[in-house]
Amino acid sequence: MEPEDLEDLYAIENDFSVWELGITNVPYSKYLIHDYIANANGDIYHDGQARMIIENGQHEVVGIIDLTDFSPAHKRAEIGIVIKKEHRQKGYATEALHLVSHYARRILHLHQLYAVIGCHNEEALRLFSSNGYKVQNRLKEWLYDGEKYHDAQIMQLFL
């Protein structure tokens, strides 16, 4: 991430419509995001995560993709992705998953990537399934949307 990504990252992180799909439940200030960008080492071994901006051919930010909960000892990481609404269904998510999987396998030498996806998030379940991820387990009442709990599924890709 670059300092120029601040506004786009701020908009994505504070998009309330995707909060129930992941673990975010509080808005982030521009100061906190600016501080994160400025202080991130860019080294997944140091930071424990890698956050990458997804751009299209015109260098517009279309989304973000993250590797978090990085475990060098177990050679795995959790993967998450958000594509801005106006850029969905254009192949950006599939391409980003492919590129990050290649990076995880060839550069980080990971054995697996996994995603925790709400069972009601059919779009994400299709995306990960069509990119080789397999459902491994169901987590009962794992995600809370402010009103009720939702089950989630763990999907894994063995590299």
Salt bridges, closest charged atoms under 4 A:
GLU7 OE2 - LYS30 NZ 3.07
ASP8 OD1 - LYS84 NZ 2.59
GLU13 OE2 - ARG51 NH2 2.26
GLU20 OE2 - HIS120 NE2 3.39
ASP47 OD1 - HIS46 ND1 3.09
GLU55 OE1 - HIS59 ND1 3.44
ASP66 OD1 - ARG51 NE 2.97
ASP145 OD2 - HIS150 NE2 2.82
ASP151 OD2 - ARG138 NE 2.99
ASP151 OD2 - LYS140 NZ 3.54
